[in-house]
């Protein structure tokens, strides 16, 4: 017997009724097991595969399952990077009629990478700073939303590539607490937990010889504190500028947009006989470039990928404007870039290779490859030739990151 509470989803998903709900999760048959990256959990976690999709199942009390269901729903509604919630299995009974814990079901995050893989990957020098930046942005964003995480760590997040950077996704909220607003003390306490957890993970990697040459765990922890304070201050401080200093307002707005945030709230007040602009960013949601790219082209990308693609689109727009002898509407430029540059590039990638990375990341890397080849040749190589070279010399050597399978040792560590 089982009662399934499933979220409405646009993606196809099974009804899960075929699963052995009368058996405790840690005793499920091996035929249901799939080895995928996961963080440390206080509860039993298993992965299953169904028609090419992967799902994570976590066994916990009905109260905790319902709380995590609500928290994941809240964070997703806030536009935060979290795993997709599928549902909860309640009212489970074993073969003798004894009650079993509930099971929370989430969809596995495709193209996600655990921190262990990133540290161990070839050419991962300097990656620890990107990991810290990604985790910092995630922690600040959930704090702005009023969530006390309670267990922030490298192992409780998954990472996706984002145009040369990384973006962190929250995968575990079982210790989370939702508040209308976090106090400074709550934020600092959550940050201290993150620093302690991260130190443990880094020293563990160091003991295994996987940390990377020249990486100092203590320096990395200090960097987390510094980056967090810098980002929090930039996003929440109040500026007072003269009414005639509009350039300073535009400069502040641009810095916030570059961080991936929208604003803003401005108020004109009188101070000491002069008009002063009180400027405080009102954080709406991250993803300024991501939303614009999606609106113009329908392409779904991470923030930095979207920024890079928009830059490429604007560059192509300058060429089109020169060709036409007049400025073209943004919608026209977007359509022509999409159909004349982006789609032909992605289509030129063999199907067997295309799934290794998301399309937006492939296009970003092709642009990097085009620049490298053109710089080396002293002339413009052309996008088509650069794409063919990228597929042959770069993409074929990359691992498939759509769904990264892990070894038993990696699962135990992370």
N, C-alpha and C positions, 0 to 999 in steps of 0.2 A: 504494500500500500504506500502511496506517495501522493502529495499534493504539490503541484508545480505552479509557482508564481513566476511567469515569464514576462519580460519586458517586450513591448512592441518594437519590432525591428524591421528595417527595410531590407536587411540581408537575410537570405534563406537560412534557416536553422532547424535542426531536428526537434522533435517533441520530447526526446530523451526518455521516453517511457520504456525503451528496450534495455536500459541500463539496470544493473543488479542492485537496485535500491535497498533490498533486504539484507545486504552484506555491508559491514563496516568498510569505509573507503580504503583503509590500509590492507584489506584482504581481497580486494577486487582481483579477478583473474588477469594474468599478464596480457591476454589478448586485448584488453582495454587500455593498456599502458602505452604512452608515447613519451619519449624523453625530450623535454624542451627546457629552455632556460627558466629558472625561477629564483626568487629570493628566499631568504630565511623566513620560515613561518612557525608560529607557535602551534599550528594545527596541521593535520595531514592534508597534503595537496597532491592531486593526480591530474594528468593530462589525458585527453581522449581525442581521437580523430574521427570525423564523420564527413564523408564525401569531400575530402580535400580541405576541410576547415578543422581548426584545432581549438579545443576548449580547455580551460583550467577549472578544476573542481576542488573546492576547499571545504572540509568538514568542520563545523563549529556549532555552538549552541544556537537554538532558534533565536534567542535574543540578540546575540552577536551577528547572526546572519541577517536579521532584519535591519539592524543598525548599519551594517556595511552596505546593504542594499540601498538604504536611504542616502548614505553619504556618497556612494558612487553616483547615484542618480543626481544628487545636488551638484557635485563637482562637474559632471558631464553637462548639466544644464548651464553651468557657469562658463562653459567653454574651455575648461581646463584639460590638460593632456592626461587622461586616465584611461585605463582599460575599459573596453565596452562591456557593460553589464548585460547578462543574458537572463538570469533569473535565480530563483532559490527553490530547492526541493525540501518541503516540510513534511511533517507527520509520517516519517519513515518508521517502519517496524521491522524487526528481524524475523527470522523463520519461526521463533518461539513467541512472537507477538510483543517482544520487549521494545521500547522506544529507542530510536537511534537519533544521533544529532542531525541537524539540517546540513545541506550542502549548497554553498554559493557557487554559481556558474558564471564564468566570464569568458569572453572570446580572447584567444591568444593574439597578442599584438604582432602582426606580420612585420617583417623587416626589423624586428627589435633585436638588440644585442645586449647581453649582460656585460657588466664592467670587466669580468674576468677575461672574456673573449677580446675585449678592446685592449686591455693591457698586454695580453699575450700575442695580439695580432702583429704580423710583420709590418714594420714602418709605423709603429705606434708611439714614436718618440714625441713628447710634448702633449700627448693625448690627455694626460691627467688634468691639465688646465682646462681643456674643453669639457671634461667630465664635471669639474668643479663649477664651471660657468653654467652648464646645463642644470645641475642639481640646485645651484643657487637660484636660478630663475624659477624653477619649479617650487622651491620652498617659499620664496617671496610671494609668488602668485597665490599659493594656497593660504598663506597668512593674510594676504589682502582680502581673500574670500571668507576669512574668519575660521579657518580650519587649523586646529592644533593637531599635527600629524602624530607625534608621540613615538615614532620609530623610523625617522628619516635615515636612510643609509644608502650606500652604493648598491647593496644587494636587494633593496626594496624598491628599486626603480629599474626600468629598462630604458635603453637609449636607441634612438634612431639617428641615422646620418641626416644632416641638413646642410647641403651645399658647403662642405668643408668643416662644418661645425657639428654639434650634437644637440639633440633635444631630449629631455628626460620626461618619462611617463611614469606616473604613480601607479603601482600595481597592487598595493596593499593598504587598506584603510582600517584594519581591524582594531587599531589603537587610536583612531582619530576621534576628535571631539569638535563639534560644530558650535561656534559662538557668533553672536552678532558682530563682535569686533574683538580681536586679540589685544591684550595689554602688552606693554613693552616687556614685562616680566615673563609672560607666557611665550612670547616670541623668542626671547633669549633662552628660556628653558628648552624650547624645542630645538633651537640651534645648538645648544650644548649636547643634547642627545644625539643630534646628527654628527657632531664632531667626535663624540665618543665612539659611535658606531662606525664611522668612517676610519678612525684610527685603528680599530680592531681589524677591519677588512684590509687595510693597507699593510699593516704589520704581518697579517696572514699571507698576503701576496709576497711580501719581502722574504718571509721564511721559505716560501716555495720557489724563490728565484724568478718570480713572474712580475715584479714591480716595475722593472725598467731601469736602466742605468741612470744614475744621477737623480732619481726621484727620492726626495726626503719626506717621509710620512708626516713629520711634524710641520714642515713648511707647507705641505698640502692642506693640513688642517687649519693653519693660520690663514692661508689663502681663502678658505671657505668663509671665515669670519670677516675678512676684509671685503671680499666681493659681496657678501650679503649686506653689510653695512652700507657700502657704496650704492648698491642697487636700491635698497629700501629708501635711503635718503633721496636719491634722484627721483624716485616715484612719488614720494609723499611730502617733500619739503614745500614750503610756501615761499614764493618769490614776491618781493615788492619792488616794482620798477616804476619809473616816471611814465606819465601818460604819453610822453613824446618819445619813448624808447621802445617802439613797437618791434624793432629788430631783435631785442632781447627776448621778447615773447616768442617770436617765430623761431629763434635759436633754441629755446627750451622745448618747444613743441617738436622740433626736428630731432633733438636728442632723444626724446621719449619715443618718437616713431622709430628711430634707429634701434631702440631697445625692444621694439615690437609691441609697444603699448599705444593706446589712443588716449586722448584727453578730451576736454579740458573744462575748467570752470574758472572764469575770470570775473572780478568785481572791481568797479571803479569807485574809489573812496577818496575822501579828502583828509590829508594828514598835514598838519602845520601849514595850512593855507595853500597847499599844493595838491594837485590831483595825482593819485598813486594807484597803479593797477595791482590789486592783490591777486596773485595767480597761484592756484593750487590745482594740480592735475586730478581730475576725477577719473579713476581708472575704470574703463568700461570692460575691455577684454583685450587680450593679446591677439595679434594677428592682423595688423594694418595691411601689410603687403599680401598676406595670404588671402584675405577677403577680396582685395582689389583684383588680384589675379583670377580668382574664382568667378567674380562678377563679369570680368572682361572676356574670359576664355573658357570657363568651366573646368579649368585644371585644378585639381586638389593637390596642394603641396605644403611642405613645412614652411615656416616663416622666411628663413634665409634662402631657401630654394625659390620661393615666390619673389623675393627681392631681386635675385639674380635673373630670373626669367623676365621680370618687368624691365630691368635694365637692358636686357637683350632686345626686348620689344621696342623700347624707346630708341635704341640705336638703329634698329631696322626702320623705325618710323622716320628718323632723320634721312635715311637713304630714300625712302619712299617720297618724302616731302621734296627732296632735291629733284627726284625723277619727275614728279608731277608739277613742280614749279609753284606749289602752293601748299600750305599746311593742310593735313588731312585730319578728319575727326578721329578721336582716340579709338572709337569702336571700329572704324575702318582699319586703322593700323593694327589693332588687336586681331581682327579677323584675318588679315593678310599675313601677319607674322605666324599665326597659328597654322594656317593652311599651307604657307609657302616655306616655313622654316622648321617649326616645332614638329608638326605631324610627319613630314617627310623624314626627318631625322630619326624619330622614334620607330617609324615603320621600317627603316633601313636596318634596324637591329634585328638579327635572327631571333625567332621566337624562343629558341632554346636558351639564348643568352639574355633576353629582355627581362625575364623574371628575376634576375639576380638582384637588381636594385629597382626602386620605384622609378617611373618614367622621368619625373622631374629631376631626380638625382643623376640619371643617365645624361639628360640634356646638359645639366650643369657641368658634368665631367667632360662631355664632348666639347663644350666651350673652352674649358681649361686646356684640353688637348689641342684644340685649334690654335689657341694663342701660343702654346709651346712650339708646335710645328711651324707656325708662321714666323715666330721669332727666330727659330733655328734656320729657316730657309731664307729669311730676309724678304719675304713676300707673303701675300695672303694665299694660304693653301686652298681655302674654300671649305664650306661646311660639309659637303658630301664626301670629299676625300678625307677630311679629318674624322668623320664618323666611321668610315671604313677602316681607317688606321686605328682608331680607338677600340673598335670591336676586336680587331685582330691582335693588337699588342697589349691592351689593358683589360678589357672586359672579360675575355676568355680566361684570364688568370685569376679573376676575382671569385671568391666563394659565393654561393647562393645564399643571400641573407633574408630571403622571404620568410623562411621558417628554419632557424638555426637549431639543428639537433646537437645535443651535448653528450659527453661521456659521463659515466657514473661518477668519476672523480670530480668533474666540474659541477655536477648537480649537488654533490655533498658540500662543496666549498661555497657555492654562491647561495 
